[in-house]
Amino acid sequence: MINKVILLGRLGKDPLIKHLDNGRVVANLTLATNDYYTKDGQRLESTEWHNLELWDNHAKMAESYLKKGNIIYVEGKIRTDKYTDAEGIEKQIKKIRVLQMQMMSGLNRNDEGEQHSRGYNSDGDAGHKSHHTVQEERSNDEGSQDSSDVNDDLPF
């Protein structure tokens, strides 16, 4: 059986970070993905919101580098959390437990206008540039990309 989710979207708000007593760190994010379709000759947009959960090194990276509006690529798995609300009603919430994450180069910019791509594998470690992981360190030369390489046709 396979439980795998791949999403590319924009953060709806800054990460909510919790430092737990046992030393672990958890980050909760909301990610918007858009779908475009045509109905009666009119182009319409549908937005889906996804709850993301990142743990430990991923959460620390989110705390350091992610903010509202960033576009990120994530891979993970669906988890269902059950809880009882204040009125005693049992409820469920679906979350994506993120195993790999990458900030999209050329779509996110730092304050100096430089473009960076940053990704983390399931261990939260930064790796070499590849489809799944890229460098962690910021520098003037590494991680930047010529803006002519950016695909401006993304739907979000």
Summary of the structure (lengths in Angstrom):
residues: 156
radius of gyration: 17.1
end to end distance: 31.6
largest distance: 55.8
contacts: 419
relative contact order: 0.18
helix: 8%
strand: 48%
